[in-house]
Amino acid sequence: MVALDPPDVLAVPLAEAIAETKNVPITSDILKTARALGTCMGD
């Protein structure tokens, strides 16, 4: 998996990337934008 850590793009082991839950608030601008672009969030 890759991750953006400005200004670098790094390789990150998948196990490290999913090691802890990272919640995004349902009212987040990021989610609103993704939905407006047609991204399905599974809900």
mmCIF file of the C-alpha atoms, coordinates in Angstrom:
data_MODEL
# 
_entry.id   MODEL 
# 
loop_
_atom_site.group_PDB 
_atom_site.id 
_atom_site.type_symbol 
_atom_site.label_atom_id 
_atom_site.label_alt_id 
_atom_site.label_comp_id 
_atom_site.label_asym_id 
_atom_site.label_entity_id 
_atom_site.label_seq_id 
_atom_site.pdbx_PDB_ins_code 
_atom_site.Cartn_x 
_atom_site.Cartn_y 
_atom_site.Cartn_z 
_atom_site.occupancy 
_atom_site.B_iso_or_equiv 
_atom_site.pdbx_formal_charge 
_atom_site.auth_seq_id 
_atom_site.auth_comp_id 
_atom_site.auth_asym_id 
_atom_site.auth_atom_id 
_atom_site.pdbx_PDB_model_num 
ATOM 1  C CA . MET A 1 1  ? 0.000   0.000  0.000  1.00 0.00 ? 1  MET A CA 1 
ATOM 2  C CA . VAL A 1 2  ? 1.163   3.557  -0.535 1.00 0.00 ? 2  VAL A CA 1 
ATOM 3  C CA . ALA A 1 3  ? 0.639   6.604  1.652  1.00 0.00 ? 3  ALA A CA 1 
ATOM 4  C CA . LEU A 1 4  ? 1.094   10.307 1.082  1.00 0.00 ? 4  LEU A CA 1 
ATOM 5  C CA . ASP A 1 5  ? 3.274   11.877 3.774  1.00 0.00 ? 5  ASP A CA 1 
ATOM 6  C CA . PRO A 1 6  ? 3.978   15.239 2.128  1.00 0.00 ? 6  PRO A CA 1 
ATOM 7  C CA . PRO A 1 7  ? 6.173   15.712 0.301  1.00 0.00 ? 7  PRO A CA 1 
ATOM 8  C CA . ASP A 1 8  ? 6.858   11.957 0.128  1.00 0.00 ? 8  ASP A CA 1 
ATOM 9  C CA . VAL A 1 9  ? 4.926   8.943  -1.144 1.00 0.00 ? 9  VAL A CA 1 
ATOM 10 C CA . LEU A 1 10 ? 5.818   5.970  1.039  1.00 0.00 ? 10 LEU A CA 1 
ATOM 11 C CA . ALA A 1 11 ? 5.337   2.211  0.883  1.00 0.00 ? 11 ALA A CA 1 
ATOM 12 C CA . VAL A 1 12 ? 3.374   1.072  3.950  1.00 0.00 ? 12 VAL A CA 1 
ATOM 13 C CA . PRO A 1 13 ? 2.768   -2.570 4.876  1.00 0.00 ? 13 PRO A CA 1 
ATOM 14 C CA . LEU A 1 14 ? -0.965  -3.319 4.756  1.00 0.00 ? 14 LEU A CA 1 
ATOM 15 C CA . ALA A 1 15 ? -0.878  -4.741 8.301  1.00 0.00 ? 15 ALA A CA 1 
ATOM 16 C CA . GLU A 1 16 ? 0.466   -1.401 9.547  1.00 0.00 ? 16 GLU A CA 1 
ATOM 17 C CA . ALA A 1 17 ? -2.157  0.569  7.613  1.00 0.00 ? 17 ALA A CA 1 
ATOM 18 C CA . ILE A 1 18 ? -5.052  -1.366 9.189  1.00 0.00 ? 18 ILE A CA 1 
ATOM 19 C CA . ALA A 1 19 ? -3.540  -1.825 12.666 1.00 0.00 ? 19 ALA A CA 1 
ATOM 20 C CA . GLU A 1 20 ? -5.952  0.656  14.256 1.00 0.00 ? 20 GLU A CA 1 
ATOM 21 C CA . THR A 1 21 ? -9.427  1.892  13.400 1.00 0.00 ? 21 THR A CA 1 
ATOM 22 C CA . LYS A 1 22 ? -9.515  5.386  11.964 1.00 0.00 ? 22 LYS A CA 1 
ATOM 23 C CA . ASN A 1 23 ? -13.029 6.854  12.105 1.00 0.00 ? 23 ASN A CA 1 
ATOM 24 C CA . VAL A 1 24 ? -14.229 9.684  9.887  1.00 0.00 ? 24 VAL A CA 1 
ATOM 25 C CA . PRO A 1 25 ? -17.260 11.662 11.097 1.00 0.00 ? 25 PRO A CA 1 
ATOM 26 C CA . ILE A 1 26 ? -20.345 11.042 8.940  1.00 0.00 ? 26 ILE A CA 1 
ATOM 27 C CA . THR A 1 27 ? -20.649 14.822 8.433  1.00 0.00 ? 27 THR A CA 1 
ATOM 28 C CA . SER A 1 28 ? -17.047 15.158 7.243  1.00 0.00 ? 28 SER A CA 1 
ATOM 29 C CA . ASP A 1 29 ? -16.402 17.347 4.194  1.00 0.00 ? 29 ASP A CA 1 
ATOM 30 C CA . ILE A 1 30 ? -14.248 14.508 2.845  1.00 0.00 ? 30 ILE A CA 1 
ATOM 31 C CA . LEU A 1 31 ? -17.237 12.130 2.857  1.00 0.00 ? 31 LEU A CA 1 
ATOM 32 C CA . LYS A 1 32 ? -19.558 14.766 1.417  1.00 0.00 ? 32 LYS A CA 1 
ATOM 33 C CA . THR A 1 33 ? -17.136 15.372 -1.449 1.00 0.00 ? 33 THR A CA 1 
ATOM 34 C CA . ALA A 1 34 ? -16.632 11.652 -2.097 1.00 0.00 ? 34 ALA A CA 1 
ATOM 35 C CA . ARG A 1 35 ? -20.393 11.069 -2.232 1.00 0.00 ? 35 ARG A CA 1 
ATOM 36 C CA . ALA A 1 36 ? -20.858 14.077 -4.542 1.00 0.00 ? 36 ALA A CA 1 
ATOM 37 C CA . LEU A 1 37 ? -18.324 12.460 -6.882 1.00 0.00 ? 37 LEU A CA 1 
ATOM 38 C CA . GLY A 1 38 ? -20.314 9.207  -6.847 1.00 0.00 ? 38 GLY A CA 1 
ATOM 39 C CA . THR A 1 39 ? -18.145 7.173  -4.472 1.00 0.00 ? 39 THR A CA 1 
ATOM 40 C CA . CYS A 1 40 ? -20.109 4.445  -2.659 1.00 0.00 ? 40 CYS A CA 1 
ATOM 41 C CA . MET A 1 41 ? -19.377 4.239  1.067  1.00 0.00 ? 41 MET A CA 1 
ATOM 42 C CA . GLY A 1 42 ? -21.351 1.044  1.622  1.00 0.00 ? 42 GLY A CA 1 
ATOM 43 C CA . ASP A 1 43 ? -24.151 2.622  3.613  1.00 0.00 ? 43 ASP A CA 1 
# 
